[in-house]
Amino acid sequence: MRPSSIPSATTSSPRRWPAATRRSERPSTSEDGPVPSSFPPALPAGSFSTSDHPRIALGGDAVLRPWVLDDAAALVEAFDDPAIRQWHVSRADTDDEARELITRWQRGWAAESEFNWAIVGTDDILLGRIALKGVDLFDATAEVAYWMCPASRGHGLCPRAVVTLSEWAFAAGFHRLQLQHSTRNIASCRVATKAGFGEEGTRRGAALHADGWHDMHAHARLSGDADR
């Protein structure tokens, strides 16, 4: 499959949205500590870390579940796919590297910084990955990221996973979810559109890929969009 046909959004790296669109550092800090805010955060600290990382049913043949260390070999195989390598910065070439990455993803839930799920079938075979990255509790925003294993593409599973995770996030109190992908990744644009993420514009030269700088399409969905 050509790299341009993989439905994948953003990257697995810690890349973040620019300050103009992302305010995760509010309230600001000074040498004396945090500066008090005039109003409370949209989501208080502990909104997620005090509960277990949930499993989320996709209906029938698939589920979102937390990553486990036993997924290491399957993750290495996924990252060996040329299309995933094309659009994603992080890689895992060995089981040890994969376990390190999975451990980081697991810690993200406790830190309330990023929430990662493995997309698996009823037989627990890895089908893909989906995540909420750059979690900002103050403004109740996050960035959706995803990739699918080669055999799982083209069956409508990816947009279904994005819709399901978005509904979970909005029910949990998130206000805005954003999503970005290379303008060359047409399949990912279709996924975003099918999942109800409206296009907000193009960020020129916004992300470095293996073949150079790419313009990025920016999409977003608000919690009230479904009611409009």
NUFI-50347 format. One record per residue: residue number from 0; residue in three letters; x, y, z of N, C-alpha, C in turn. Coordinates in nm, 3 decimals, padded with zeros to 5 digits. Atoms other than C-alpha are relative to their C-alpha. Layout:
<lotors>
LOTOR  pos  code       nu       nv       nw      cau      cav      caw       cu       cv       cw
LOTOR  NUM   Ala        X        Y        Z        X        Y        Z        X        Y        Z
...
</lotors>
This chain:
<lotors>
LOTOR  pos  code       nu       nv       nw      cau      cav      caw       cu       cv       cw
LOTOR    0   Met   00.085  -00.119   00.000   00.000   00.000   00.000   00.088   00.124   00.000
LOTOR    1   Arg  -00.077  -00.122   00.007   00.133   00.343  -00.087  -00.010   00.075   00.131
LOTOR    2   Pro   00.004  -00.073  -00.125   00.231   00.556   00.213  -00.111   00.103   00.006
LOTOR    3   Ser   00.102  -00.105  -00.004  -00.018   00.825   00.110  -00.139  -00.053   00.029
LOTOR    4   Ser   00.133   00.055  -00.020  -00.305   00.584   00.161  -00.026  -00.049   00.141
LOTOR    5   Ile   00.021   00.045  -00.137  -00.257   00.510   00.530  -00.080   00.103   00.077
LOTOR    6   Pro   00.073  -00.094  -00.083  -00.518   00.666   00.758   00.072   00.021   00.132
LOTOR    7   Ser  -00.071  -00.029  -00.124  -00.294   00.818   01.022   00.005   00.150   00.020
LOTOR    8   Ala   00.002  -00.142  -00.031  -00.307   01.151   01.198   00.115   00.034   00.091
LOTOR    9   Thr  -00.110  -00.057  -00.076  -00.020   01.356   01.340   00.111  -00.102   00.016
LOTOR   10   Thr  -00.115   00.086  -00.017   00.281   01.170   01.484  -00.001  -00.061   00.138
LOTOR   11   Ser  -00.014   00.059  -00.132   00.386   00.954   01.776   00.101   00.076   00.084
LOTOR   12   Ser  -00.098  -00.080  -00.072   00.639   01.217   01.881  -00.071   00.094   00.095
LOTOR   13   Pro   00.062  -00.096  -00.090   00.583   01.472   02.157  -00.026   00.135  -00.065
LOTOR   14   Arg   00.026  -00.126   00.069   00.509   01.739   01.892  -00.128   00.061   00.054
LOTOR   15   Arg   00.114  -00.067  -00.061   00.266   01.999   02.021  -00.052   00.110  -00.092
LOTOR   16   Trp   00.057  -00.112   00.073   00.033   02.258   01.877   00.063   00.129   00.048
LOTOR   17   Pro  -00.063  -00.126  -00.038   00.166   02.615   01.879  -00.076   00.070   00.111
LOTOR   18   Ala   00.060  -00.068  -00.115   00.101   02.844   02.173  -00.126   00.075  -00.037
LOTOR   19   Ala   00.117  -00.077   00.041  -00.151   03.041   01.970  -00.127  -00.083   00.004
LOTOR   20   Thr   00.117   00.086   00.001  -00.382   02.739   01.963  -00.005  -00.094   00.118
LOTOR   21   Arg  -00.006   00.094  -00.110  -00.281   02.554   02.276   00.047   00.072   00.125
LOTOR   22   Arg  -00.032  -00.077  -00.118  -00.280   02.697   02.629   00.015  -00.092   00.121
LOTOR   23   Ser  -00.011   00.099  -00.106  -00.173   02.403   02.843   00.075   00.054   00.121
LOTOR   24   Glu  -00.079  -00.052  -00.110   00.049   02.623   03.059  -00.081   00.093   00.091
LOTOR   25   Arg   00.083  -00.079  -00.090  -00.241   02.818   03.211  -00.040  -00.085   00.120
LOTOR   26   Pro  -00.047  -00.133  -00.035  -00.241   02.920   03.486   00.152   00.006   00.001
LOTOR   27   Ser  -00.144  -00.015   00.012   00.112   03.058   03.453   00.067  -00.016   00.136
LOTOR   28   Thr  -00.076   00.016  -00.123   00.387   03.015   03.710   00.100   00.113   00.014
LOTOR   29   Ser  -00.103  -00.099  -00.028   00.634   03.250   03.873   00.102  -00.065   00.092
LOTOR   30   Glu  -00.102   00.055  -00.090   00.938   03.208   04.097  -00.062  -00.043   00.133
LOTOR   31   Asp   00.066   00.033  -00.126   00.696   03.187   04.389  -00.101  -00.112  -00.014
LOTOR   32   Gly   00.094   00.109   00.021   00.491   02.909   04.234  -00.109   00.039  -00.098
LOTOR   33   Pro   00.108  -00.027   00.095   00.172   02.891   04.027  -00.073   00.130   00.030
LOTOR   34   Val   00.080  -00.122  -00.015  -00.014   03.215   03.967  -00.147  -00.041   00.003
LOTOR   35   Pro   00.141   00.041  -00.009  -00.376   03.175   04.081  -00.079   00.044  -00.123
LOTOR   36   Ser   00.087  -00.033   00.112  -00.637   03.169   03.807  -00.128   00.064   00.053
LOTOR   37   Ser   00.124  -00.065  -00.040  -00.948   03.385   03.818  -00.121  -00.090  -00.015
LOTOR   38   Phe   00.109   00.097   00.013  -01.159   03.082   03.728   00.059  -00.140  -00.003
LOTOR   39   Pro  -00.053   00.135  -00.012  -01.123   02.706   03.774   00.021  -00.065  -00.137
LOTOR   40   Pro  -00.021   00.072   00.126  -01.000   02.463   03.507  -00.129  -00.069  -00.044
LOTOR   41   Ala   00.118   00.070   00.052  -01.257   02.302   03.282  -00.006  -00.143   00.053
LOTOR   42   Leu  -00.010   00.135  -00.057  -01.136   01.963   03.405   00.102   00.004   00.113
LOTOR   43   Pro  -00.096  -00.005  -00.110  -00.976   01.947   03.751   00.100  -00.114  -00.006
LOTOR   44   Ala  -00.100   00.105  -00.009  -00.659   01.750   03.810  -00.059  -00.120   00.073
LOTOR   45   Gly   00.054   00.121  -00.058  -00.739   01.390   03.892  -00.128  -00.047  -00.064
LOTOR   46   Ser   00.123   00.040   00.068  -01.036   01.374   03.658   00.010  -00.139  -00.061
LOTOR   47   Phe  -00.019   00.129   00.065  -00.884   01.065   03.496   00.094  -00.092   00.079
LOTOR   48   Ser  -00.102   00.083  -00.063  -00.582   00.945   03.695  -00.050  -00.074   00.123
LOTOR   49   Thr   00.053   00.067  -00.119  -00.793   00.850   03.996  -00.086  -00.121  -00.034
LOTOR   50   Ser   00.075   00.119   00.043  -00.974   00.584   03.791   00.087  -00.082  -00.094
LOTOR   51   Asp  -00.076   00.088   00.088  -00.852   00.291   03.584  -00.014   00.044  -00.145
LOTOR   52   His   00.002  -00.025   00.145  -00.763   00.336   03.218  -00.106  -00.092  -00.061
LOTOR   53   Pro   00.115   00.083   00.039  -01.088   00.215   03.055   00.019  -00.075  -00.131
LOTOR   54   Arg   00.024   00.066   00.128  -01.166  -00.033   02.783  -00.124   00.063  -00.062
LOTOR   55   Ile   00.112  -00.065   00.068  -01.398   00.117   02.522  -00.042  -00.087  -00.118
LOTOR   56   Ala   00.048   00.089   00.106  -01.609  -00.108   02.300  -00.024   00.078  -00.129
LOTOR   57   Leu   00.025  -00.058   00.132  -01.616  -00.031   01.928  -00.122  -00.063  -00.066
LOTOR   58   Gly   00.117   00.066   00.056  -01.909  -00.260   01.870   00.036  -00.121  -00.083
LOTOR   59   Gly  -00.012   00.123   00.078  -01.899  -00.620   01.756   00.138  -00.060  -00.005
LOTOR   60   Asp  -00.123   00.071   00.034  -01.552  -00.696   01.633   00.127   00.065   00.051
LOTOR   61   Ala  -00.122  -00.069  -00.042  -01.312  -00.455   01.804  -00.024   00.075   00.131
LOTOR   62   Val   00.006  -00.071  -00.127  -01.232  -00.276   02.128   00.126   00.086   00.013
LOTOR   63   Leu  -00.116  -00.078  -00.040  -01.002  -00.002   02.253   00.037  -00.045   00.141
LOTOR   64   Arg  -00.044   00.041  -00.134  -00.796  -00.126   02.547   00.136   00.062   00.029
LOTOR   65   Pro  -00.133  -00.051  -00.033  -00.490   00.000   02.736   00.109  -00.092  -00.055
LOTOR   66   Trp  -00.115   00.079   00.046  -00.154  -00.111   02.601   00.059  -00.079   00.116
LOTOR   67   Val  -00.069   00.084  -00.097   00.024  -00.393   02.784   00.135  -00.038  -00.058
LOTOR   68   Leu  -00.136   00.030   00.046   00.388  -00.497   02.767   00.003  -00.118  -00.097
LOTOR   69   Asp   00.006   00.114   00.091   00.289  -00.819   02.590  -00.032   00.042  -00.144
LOTOR   70   Asp   00.025  -00.050   00.136   00.196  -00.600   02.289   00.129   00.035  -00.074
LOTOR   71   Ala  -00.126  -00.049   00.057   00.565  -00.533   02.224   00.029  -00.057  -00.138
LOTOR   72   Ala  -00.033   00.061   00.129   00.617  -00.781   01.941  -00.093   00.049  -00.110
LOTOR   73   Ala   00.095  -00.050   00.099   00.300  -00.669   01.762   00.028   00.146  -00.035
LOTOR   74   Leu  -00.032  -00.140   00.025   00.406  -00.305   01.800   00.122   00.012  -00.091
LOTOR   75   Val  -00.118   00.001   00.087   00.746  -00.378   01.645  -00.041  -00.032  -00.144
LOTOR   76   Glu   00.046   00.036   00.134   00.572  -00.545   01.351  -00.075   00.116  -00.065
LOTOR   77   Ala   00.075  -00.114   00.055   00.341  -00.245   01.309   00.095   00.110  -00.047
LOTOR   78   Phe  -00.093  -00.106   00.036   00.629   00.002   01.306   00.092  -00.040  -00.115
LOTOR   79   Asp  -00.078   00.043   00.115   00.799  -00.207   01.039  -00.070   00.033  -00.131
LOTOR   80   Asp   00.077  -00.034   00.120   00.526  -00.101   00.796   00.049   00.133  -00.058
LOTOR   81   Pro  -00.053  -00.124   00.059   00.664   00.162   00.551  -00.096   00.117   00.010
LOTOR   82   Ala   00.097  -00.109  -00.006   00.342   00.363   00.557  -00.005   00.063   00.138
LOTOR   83   Ile  -00.003  -00.055  -00.136   00.344   00.399   00.936   00.128   00.079   00.022
LOTOR   84   Arg  -00.126  -00.073  -00.012   00.709   00.500   00.920  -00.006   00.134  -00.073
LOTOR   85   Gln   00.008  -00.123   00.079   00.621   00.762   00.659  -00.060   00.115   00.081
LOTOR   86   Trp   00.075  -00.107  -00.064   00.384   00.955   00.884   00.028   00.015   00.149
LOTOR   87   His  -00.020  -00.004  -00.145   00.510   00.885   01.237   00.147   00.005   00.035
LOTOR   88   Val  -00.139  -00.022  -00.038   00.828   00.996   01.406   00.053  -00.113   00.087
LOTOR   89   Ser  -00.046   00.105  -00.090   00.853   00.739   01.685   00.007  -00.134  -00.072
LOTOR   90   Arg  -00.012   00.133   00.056   00.964   00.389   01.602   00.049  -00.095   00.109
LOTOR   91   Ala  -00.045   00.103  -00.093   01.036   00.065   01.782   00.052  -00.115  -00.084
LOTOR   92   Asp  -00.061   00.103   00.083   01.279  -00.173   01.614   00.023  -00.131   00.075
LOTOR   93   Thr  -00.020   00.119  -00.081   01.314  -00.419   01.902  -00.110  -00.009   00.104
LOTOR   94   Asp   00.100   00.017  -00.106   01.088  -00.563   02.169   00.030   00.091   00.119
LOTOR   95   Asp  -00.035  -00.087  -00.113   01.282  -00.368   02.433  -00.042   00.144  -00.027
LOTOR   96   Glu   00.042  -00.137   00.035   01.222  -00.039   02.249  -00.152   00.013   00.005
LOTOR   97   Ala   00.146  -00.003  -00.003   00.856  -00.127   02.212  -00.052   00.003   00.144
LOTOR   98   Arg   00.043  -00.001  -00.140   00.823  -00.201   02.583   00.024   00.137   00.064
LOTOR   99   Glu  -00.026  -00.134  -00.053   00.984   00.135   02.664  -00.109   00.098  -00.046
LOTOR  100   Leu   00.104  -00.088   00.052   00.732   00.311   02.440  -00.134  -00.029   00.066
LOTOR  101   Ile   00.126   00.037  -00.066   00.440   00.117   02.587  -00.002   00.050   00.145
LOTOR  102   Thr  -00.008  -00.049  -00.138   00.559   00.205   02.938  -00.026   00.150   00.006
LOTOR  103   Arg   00.025  -00.144   00.005   00.563   00.573   02.841  -00.148   00.028  -00.022
LOTOR  104   Trp   00.143  -00.018   00.025   00.210   00.543   02.705  -00.081  -00.031   00.125
LOTOR  105   Gln   00.072   00.035  -00.123   00.096   00.372   03.026   00.011   00.111   00.104
LOTOR  106   Arg  -00.020  -00.107  -00.098   00.244   00.651   03.238  -00.080   00.125  -00.035
LOTOR  107   Gly   00.075  -00.117   00.043   00.058   00.908   03.032  -00.136   00.012   00.066
LOTOR  108   Trp   00.130  -00.003  -00.066  -00.272   00.808   03.192   00.013   00.056   00.141
LOTOR  109   Ala  -00.019  -00.046  -00.137  -00.144   00.859   03.546   00.040   00.147   00.004
LOTOR  110   Ala  -00.044  -00.140   00.006   00.018   01.189   03.444  -00.106   00.092  -00.060
LOTOR  111   Glu   00.107  -00.075   00.069  -00.299   01.297   03.260   00.057   00.090  -00.109
LOTOR  112   Ser  -00.065  -00.074   00.108  -00.079   01.405   02.969  -00.032  -00.057  -00.137
LOTOR  113   Glu   00.041   00.064   00.125  -00.171   01.154   02.697  -00.066  -00.133   00.033
LOTOR  114   Phe   00.077   00.122  -00.023  -00.418   00.867   02.679   00.009  -00.086  -00.125
LOTOR  115   Asn  -00.024   00.088   00.114  -00.325   00.576   02.452  -00.078  -00.130   00.012
LOTOR  116   Trp   00.070   00.128   00.006  -00.527   00.273   02.347   00.052  -00.082  -00.118
LOTOR  117   Ala  -00.019   00.093   00.110  -00.451  -00.032   02.138  -00.138  -00.033  -00.056
LOTOR  118   Ile   00.123   00.046   00.065  -00.724  -00.111   01.885   00.020  -00.148  -00.029
LOTOR  119   Val  -00.018   00.144   00.016  -00.767  -00.489   01.899  -00.132  -00.065  -00.041
LOTOR  120   Gly   00.117   00.078   00.036  -01.003  -00.748   01.759  -00.046  -00.084   00.117
LOTOR  121   Thr   00.051   00.086  -00.106  -01.207  -00.994   01.962   00.100  -00.109   00.037
LOTOR  122   Asp  -00.106   00.097  -00.028  -00.907  -01.228   01.937   00.122   00.066   00.062
LOTOR  123   Asp  -00.105  -00.081  -00.062  -00.689  -00.952   02.093   00.118   00.024  -00.095
LOTOR  124   Ile  -00.103  -00.031   00.098  -00.486  -00.918   01.771   00.004   00.151  -00.022
LOTOR  125   Leu  -00.014  -00.144   00.017  -00.348  -00.565   01.728  -00.046   00.043  -00.139
LOTOR  126   Leu   00.052  -00.056   00.125  -00.535  -00.367   01.462   00.048   00.142  -00.024
LOTOR  127   Gly  -00.044  -00.138   00.015  -00.407  -00.017   01.531   00.020   00.066   00.134
LOTOR  128   Arg  -00.020  -00.080  -00.121  -00.346   00.259   01.781  -00.080   00.129  -00.013
LOTOR  129   Ile   00.067  -00.129  -00.003  -00.548   00.564   01.882   00.032   00.066   00.133
LOTOR  130   Ala  -00.043  -00.070  -00.120  -00.465   00.832   02.136  -00.059   00.139   00.008
LOTOR  131   Leu   00.022  -00.141  -00.027  -00.552   01.163   02.292   00.131   00.054   00.053
LOTOR  132   Lys  -00.130  -00.055  -00.037  -00.225   01.355   02.303  -00.015   00.144   00.046
LOTOR  133   Gly   00.001  -00.140  -00.040  -00.135   01.689   02.453  -00.121   00.037   00.083
LOTOR  134   Val   00.119  -00.023  -00.082  -00.412   01.662   02.709   00.017   00.128   00.082
LOTOR  135   Asp   00.000  -00.129  -00.070  -00.488   02.008   02.849  -00.126   00.006   00.085
LOTOR  136   Leu   00.116   00.005  -00.089  -00.715   01.982   03.151  -00.060   00.138   00.021
LOTOR  137   Phe   00.053  -00.134  -00.026  -00.746   02.357   03.199  -00.102   00.041  -00.106
LOTOR  138   Asp   00.089  -00.037   00.110  -00.901   02.415   02.858  -00.081  -00.118  -00.053
LOTOR  139   Ala   00.075   00.120   00.040  -01.037   02.058   02.825   00.016  -00.029  -00.149
LOTOR  140   Thr  -00.030   00.028   00.140  -00.865   01.999   02.491   00.101  -00.113  -00.010
LOTOR  141   Ala  -00.098   00.104   00.029  -00.661   01.719   02.337   00.010  -00.017  -00.151
LOTOR  142   Glu  -00.022   00.027   00.142  -00.523   01.609   02.001  -00.016  -00.149  -00.028
LOTOR  143   Val   00.022   00.139   00.037  -00.641   01.287   01.838   00.111  -00.046  -00.094
LOTOR  144   Ala  -00.102   00.060   00.086  -00.373   01.064   01.685  -00.035  -00.146  -00.021
LOTOR  145   Tyr   00.034   00.140   00.028  -00.406   00.724   01.520   00.084  -00.054  -00.114
LOTOR  146   Trp  -00.049   00.073   00.118  -00.262   00.465   01.285  -00.064  -00.138   00.001
LOTOR  147   Met   00.059   00.132   00.015  -00.389   00.134   01.154   00.102  -00.096  -00.059
LOTOR  148   Cys  -00.084   00.103   00.059  -00.204  -00.189   01.081  -00.048  -00.028  -00.143
LOTOR  149   Pro   00.035   00.015   00.142  -00.196  -00.277   00.708  -00.128  -00.080  -00.025
LOTOR  150   Ala   00.116   00.085   00.026  -00.456  -00.556   00.723  -00.131   00.060   00.050
LOTOR  151   Ser   00.120  -00.058  -00.061  -00.699  -00.332   00.915  -00.051   00.122  -00.075
LOTOR  152   Arg   00.037  -00.121   00.072  -00.718  -00.049   00.663  -00.110  -00.028  -00.103
LOTOR  153   Gly   00.099   00.010   00.106  -01.005   00.016   00.428  -00.131  -00.066   00.039
LOTOR  154   His   00.123   00.066  -00.045  -01.280  -00.139   00.642  -00.088   00.091   00.085
LOTOR  155   Gly   00.080  -00.093  -00.078  -01.414   00.172   00.814   00.027  -00.003   00.149
LOTOR  156   Leu  -00.027   00.013  -00.142  -01.260   00.077   01.148   00.061   00.128   00.057
LOTOR  157   Cys  -00.068  -00.119  -00.052  -01.044   00.388   01.180  -00.097   00.114   00.031
LOTOR  158   Pro   00.095  -00.105  -00.036  -01.322   00.649   01.154  -00.094  -00.041   00.113
LOTOR  159   Arg   00.086   00.047  -00.110  -01.536   00.433   01.384   00.072   00.015   00.133
LOTOR  160   Ala  -00.078  -00.016  -00.123  -01.256   00.436   01.642   00.010   00.147   00.040
LOTOR  161   Val  -00.010  -00.143  -00.029  -01.216   00.814   01.613  -00.133   00.052   00.054
LOTOR  162   Val   00.132  -00.043  -00.048  -01.591   00.870   01.654  -00.025  -00.051   00.141
LOTOR  163   Thr   00.025   00.059  -00.131  -01.612   00.633   01.951   00.084   00.066   00.108
LOTOR  164   Leu  -00.086  -00.064  -00.099  -01.313   00.785   02.129  -00.043   00.145   00.023
LOTOR  165   Ser   00.046  -00.138  -00.015  -01.443   01.136   02.062  -00.123   00.005   00.090
LOTOR  166   Glu   00.121   00.002  -00.083  -01.780   01.049   02.215   00.035  -00.027   00.145
LOTOR  167   Trp  -00.045   00.027  -00.137  -01.604   00.904   02.519   00.061   00.126   00.061
LOTOR  168   Ala  -00.069  -00.119  -00.051  -01.389   01.217   02.554  -00.099   00.112   00.034
LOTOR  169   Phe   00.098  -00.105  -00.027  -01.683   01.456   02.529  -00.086  -00.035   00.121
LOTOR  170   Ala   00.077   00.043  -00.117  -01.881   01.251   02.781   00.081   00.018   00.128
LOTOR  171   Ala  -00.087  -00.015  -00.116  -01.579   01.273   03.013   00.028   00.146   00.033
LOTOR  172   Gly  -00.015  -00.141  -00.032  -01.580   01.652   02.993   00.089   00.081  -00.092
LOTOR  173   Phe  -00.081  -00.077   00.094  -01.350   01.748   02.705  -00.090   00.093  -00.081
LOTOR  174   His   00.074  -00.101   00.077  -01.461   02.060   02.517   00.037  -00.001  -00.148
LOTOR  175   Arg  -00.049  -00.011   00.139  -01.247   02.049   02.201   00.103  -00.108  -00.026
LOTOR  176   Leu  -00.100   00.095   00.047  -01.059   01.777   02.016   00.052   00.050  -00.134
LOTOR  177   Gln  -00.060  -00.043   00.126  -00.817   01.866   01.740   00.080  -00.115  -00.062
LOTOR  178   Leu  -00.062   00.108   00.078  -00.651   01.656   01.474   00.077   00.066  -00.113
LOTOR  179   Gln  -00.076  -00.053   00.113  -00.378   01.726   01.221   00.065  -00.113  -00.078
LOTOR  180   His  -00.064   00.100   00.085  -00.233   01.536   00.928   00.066   00.071  -00.117
LOTOR  181   Ser  -00.065  -00.057   00.117  -00.005   01.600   00.634  -00.103   00.021  -00.112
LOTOR  182   Thr   00.090  -00.024   00.113  -00.182   01.754   00.336   00.015  -00.107  -00.106
LOTOR  183   Arg  -00.022   00.108   00.097  -00.037   01.461   00.139  -00.070  -00.129   00.043
LOTOR  184   Asn   00.063   00.121  -00.053  -00.218   01.207   00.356  -00.151   00.009  -00.021
LOTOR  185   Ile   00.140  -00.016   00.039  -00.552   01.201   00.175  -00.091  -00.092   00.081
LOTOR  186   Ala   00.083   00.095  -00.074  -00.680   00.892   00.357  -00.030   00.051   00.140
LOTOR  187   Ser   00.023  -00.052  -00.135  -00.633   01.057   00.696  -00.099   00.115  -00.002
LOTOR  188   Cys   00.097  -00.109   00.013  -00.827   01.360   00.575  -00.142  -00.057  -00.011
LOTOR  189   Arg   00.131   00.063   00.011  -01.115   01.129   00.481  -00.048  -00.051   00.135
LOTOR  190   Val   00.036   00.049  -00.133  -01.106   00.971   00.827  -00.050   00.116   00.086
LOTOR  191   Ala   00.038  -00.115  -00.082  -01.119   01.312   00.996  -00.138   00.052  -00.038
LOTOR  192   Thr   00.129  -00.051   00.047  -01.411   01.425   00.781  -00.113  -00.094   00.038
LOTOR  193   Lys   00.103   00.097  -00.036  -01.606   01.102   00.835  -00.030   00.002   00.149
LOTOR  194   Ala   00.017  -00.001  -00.146  -01.552   01.137   01.210  -00.057   00.132   00.051
LOTOR  195   Gly   00.063  -00.125  -00.041  -01.705   01.485   01.211   00.095   00.111   00.038
LOTOR  196   Phe  -00.099  -00.103  -00.030  -01.384   01.687   01.241   00.006   00.098  -00.117
LOTOR  197   Gly  -00.002  -00.099   00.105  -01.427   02.005   01.039   00.140   00.054  -00.024
LOTOR  198   Glu  -00.132  -00.054   00.033  -01.125   02.144   00.857   00.006   00.148   00.037
LOTOR  199   Glu  -00.015  -00.138  -00.046  -00.996   02.468   01.008   00.105   00.078  -00.077
LOTOR  200   Gly  -00.102  -00.071   00.076  -00.714   02.549   00.769   00.125  -00.083  -00.018
LOTOR  201   Thr  -00.127   00.066   00.027  -00.361   02.462   00.665   00.113   00.072   00.073
LOTOR  202   Arg  -00.118  -00.053  -00.070  -00.052   02.512   00.881   00.121  -00.028  -00.088
LOTOR  203   Arg  -00.107   00.017   00.098   00.232   02.572   00.637   00.130  -00.045   00.065
LOTOR  204   Gly  -00.129   00.048  -00.048   00.555   02.377   00.689   00.002  -00.031   00.148
LOTOR  205   Ala   00.018   00.012  -00.145   00.432   02.275   01.033   00.061  -00.125   00.062
LOTOR  206   Ala  -00.048   00.126  -00.058   00.571   01.923   01.072   00.111  -00.059  -00.085
LOTOR  207   Leu  -00.114   00.061   00.069   00.901   01.759   00.985  -00.024  -00.150  -00.015
LOTOR  208   His   00.007   00.142   00.030   00.880   01.418   00.818   00.135  -00.045  -00.056
LOTOR  209   Ala  -00.127   00.053   00.048   01.154   01.191   00.687   00.042   00.064  -00.132
LOTOR  210   Asp  -00.031  -00.059   00.130   01.130   01.356   00.345  -00.008   00.152   00.001
LOTOR  211   Gly   00.000  -00.145  -00.008   01.119   01.714   00.472  -00.123   00.055   00.070
LOTOR  212   Trp   00.110  -00.068  -00.067   00.868   01.968   00.596  -00.130  -00.016  -00.076
LOTOR  213   His   00.132   00.018   00.060   00.500   01.908   00.535  -00.096   00.107   00.050
LOTOR  214   Asp   00.116  -00.079  -00.042   00.202   02.142   00.537  -00.097  -00.095   00.069
LOTOR  215   Met   00.090   00.084  -00.078  -00.055   02.014   00.784  -00.142   00.055  -00.002
LOTOR  216   His   00.141  -00.036  -00.012  -00.433   02.018   00.763  -00.039  -00.006   00.148
LOTOR  217   Ala   00.050  -00.004  -00.137  -00.591   02.119   01.095  -00.151  -00.022   00.000
LOTOR  218   His   00.142   00.030  -00.017  -00.927   01.972   01.193  -00.035   00.012   00.148
LOTOR  219   Ala   00.044  -00.003  -00.140  -01.131   02.006   01.511  -00.148  -00.036   00.010
LOTOR  220   Arg   00.140   00.030  -00.032  -01.454   01.896   01.671  -00.026   00.048   00.141
LOTOR  221   Leu   00.040  -00.047  -00.132  -01.630   02.060   01.965  -00.106  -00.091   00.059
LOTOR  222   Ser   00.094   00.090  -00.067  -01.841   01.884   02.223  -00.144   00.023  -00.044
LOTOR  223   Gly   00.137  -00.029   00.040  -02.154   02.060   02.099  -00.026  -00.013  -00.148
LOTOR  224   Asp   00.018   00.007   00.145  -02.098   01.998   01.729  -00.112  -00.094  -00.041
LOTOR  225   Ala   00.102   00.099   00.037  -02.326   01.695   01.721  -00.141   00.055   00.020
LOTOR  226   Asp   00.132  -00.056  -00.029  -02.611   01.910   01.852  -00.039   00.113  -00.094
LOTOR  227   Arg   00.027  -00.115   00.088  -02.583   02.176   01.579  -00.066  -00.043  -00.129
</lotors>
